[in-house]
Amino acid sequence: MVFRLNSLFINFKINLMEQSKIDLFVSTMNEKFASTNMMAIRSQLEKLDDSRFALLQTLNYKNPTTILIISIFLGYLGIDRFMLGQTGLGILKLLTCGGAGIWTIIDWFIITGKTKEHNYQLFMQHAF
């Protein structure tokens, strides 16, 4: 009986530590993912082992605010699209000077969403 209670206490303590790691990841990465994806990220993290969890923590997630600032100042050169791994769109934006400025202005409004989508795809690619 004492051994069983001790075992249950140890399992509870381990689960509590795992949950705190997940909470820490979610709270520090909250601005880098869309709020609609956070529940899926949390549920995926609960299924992972420690080595995969450590890998997900070391991935190079892009900061949407940084990408927005780069888009404002260098968006007409396509640098924002290059940073998101969209090489074809980056080259097209570079050759057209941001679609004569129109594409650049449109990107100011959608680039943060694209960055969060890129981060989510990167997470899901390495989570499985």
C-alpha positions in Angstrom: 0.0 0.0 0.0 2.8 2.4 0.9 4.7 1.5 -2.3 1.6 2.1 -4.4 1.0 5.6 -2.8 4.7 6.5 -3.3 4.5 5.4 -6.9 1.3 7.5 -7.5 3.0 10.5 -5.8 6.0 10.2 -8.1 3.8 9.9 -11.2 1.8 12.9 -10.1 5.0 14.9 -9.6 6.4 13.9 -13.0 3.1 14.8 -14.7 3.1 18.2 -12.9 6.7 18.8 -14.1 5.7 17.9 -17.7 2.7 20.2 -17.5 4.8 23.1 -16.3 7.2 22.6 -19.2 4.3 22.7 -21.6 2.9 25.8 -20.0 6.3 27.6 -20.2 6.6 26.7 -23.9 3.1 28.0 -24.6 3.5 31.2 -22.7 6.9 32.1 -24.2 5.8 31.2 -27.8 2.4 32.7 -27.6 3.1 35.7 -29.8 4.8 33.5 -32.5 1.7 31.4 -33.2 -1.9 32.2 -34.0 -4.3 31.9 -31.0 -6.4 29.5 -33.0 -3.5 27.0 -33.1 -2.5 27.1 -29.5 -4.8 24.3 -28.4 -3.5 22.0 -31.1 0.1 22.9 -30.1 -0.6 22.2 -26.5 -2.2 18.8 -27.2 0.7 17.9 -29.5 3.2 18.8 -26.8 1.5 16.5 -24.3 2.2 13.5 -26.6 5.9 14.2 -27.1 8.9 12.6 -25.4 11.7 14.8 -24.0 14.0 14.6 -26.9 11.4 15.7 -29.4 10.2 18.4 -27.0 13.8 19.7 -26.7 14.0 19.8 -30.5 10.9 21.9 -30.8 12.2 24.4 -28.3 15.4 25.0 -30.3 13.7 25.6 -33.7 14.2 29.0 -35.2 10.7 30.5 -35.0 10.3 33.9 -36.6 9.0 36.9 -34.6 6.0 38.4 -36.4 6.8 41.9 -35.2 10.4 41.7 -36.5 9.1 40.4 -39.9 6.6 43.3 -40.0 9.3 45.9 -39.3 11.4 44.3 -42.1 8.4 44.3 -44.4 7.8 48.0 -43.7 11.4 49.1 -44.5 12.6 46.4 -47.0 9.4 44.9 -48.2 9.7 46.3 -51.7 12.9 44.1 -52.0 11.0 41.0 -51.0 13.3 40.4 -47.9 10.2 39.6 -45.8 9.2 36.8 -48.1 12.8 35.4 -48.3 12.9 35.3 -44.5 9.7 33.1 -44.5 11.3 30.7 -47.0 9.1 31.9 -49.9 11.9 32.3 -52.4 9.7 32.5 -55.5 7.6 35.2 -54.1 10.7 37.0 -52.8 12.2 37.1 -56.2 9.0 38.2 -57.9 8.6 40.9 -55.3 12.2 42.0 -55.8 11.8 42.1 -59.6 8.6 44.1 -59.5 9.7 46.4 -56.7 7.0 45.1 -54.5 4.4 45.0 -57.2 4.9 48.8 -57.8 4.4 49.3 -54.0 0.9 47.8 -53.9 2.0 44.3 -53.0 4.3 45.8 -50.3 1.4 47.7 -48.7 -0.8 44.6 -48.8 1.9 42.6 -47.1 2.0 45.1 -44.2 -1.4 43.8 -43.2 -1.0 40.1 -43.8 2.7 39.4 -43.1 2.2 38.8 -39.3 -0.4 36.1 -40.1 1.9 34.5 -42.7 4.7 34.5 -40.1 2.5 32.8 -37.5 1.4 30.3 -40.2 5.0 29.6 -41.1 5.9 29.0 -37.4 2.9 26.6 -37.0 3.9 24.6 -40.1 7.5 24.4 -38.8 6.2 23.2 -35.4 4.0 20.6 -37.0 6.7 19.4 -39.4 9.0 18.6 -36.5 6.4 17.5 -34.0 5.6 14.3 -35.9 
